[in-house]
Amino acid sequence: MQFSVRPDTRCLLIQQSMPHKDHYSALGLSSSATLADIKKAYRQQAALHHPDRNASPQAPMRFRAVQEAYDVLSDPQQRKAYDDNRQRNLLDSPLETARGIWGDYFGQLV
């Protein structure tokens, strides 16, 4: 956890270093996916990573990521907010975004 004080407002800001979550890649979809595509991918990924069916130690974490992705992408308002924020982050920090995308991509291949 990192603490910083903004001199103009004298308020304490707490910033946690959290990895960027790409909900589309969690479901194996592109950003142009329809609601039907999202539901289908969620069912497939949830069945694949459900802790009762998958003995991998990473299964519970992956299952939670799939659930969170579905919760955000299946709700039209949350999806719009997520897409807007995702676009803004891509434009604000393209190098960091590219690193995250490549890391996620190659992490899935390994």
Secondary structure, 3 states (H helix, E strand, C coil): CEEEEECCCCEEEEECCCCCCCHHHHHCCCCCCCHHHHHHHHHHHHHHHCCCCCCCCCHHHHHHHHHHHHHHHHCHHHHHHHHHHHHHHHHHCHHHHHHHHHHHHHHHHC
